[in-house]
Amino acid sequence: METMSPTSDDHLEQVTVRRSPKYSVFLLLGGALGLLVAMILTFLFDGTTQESPNTGLVYSQMQVFGFLLLIFVSAGVALGGAVALIFDRIYARRARTMRVEHERIISAD
């Protein structure tokens, strides 16, 4: 029985190396910022004792918070995504092309 030693197949390749932002982090931070802004606006300005001129209803403070939450969380997520895209464009300009040795070992089992 003949035993074969493993052989290697290697060659040089060119790869592009660059950094990339984590979009999920930017989206979550934008949503958290929107939540914070909604909370500040809800509890800083108390306009819930007056009747709405458009609907004729009096909204509770939690209803006002819900309305502001819908608006500002959406805007915060959009803003976080835009910031992540801007960082991605900046990092794309700083990309470097490098030569790497790709090695694949072929074993004979």
Secondary structure, 3 states (H helix, E strand, C coil): CCCCCCEEEEEEEEEEECCCCCHHHHHHHHHHHHHHHHHHHHHHCCCCCCCCCCCCCCCCHHHHHHHHHHHHHHHHHHHHHHHHHHHHHHHHHCCEEEEEEEEEEECCC
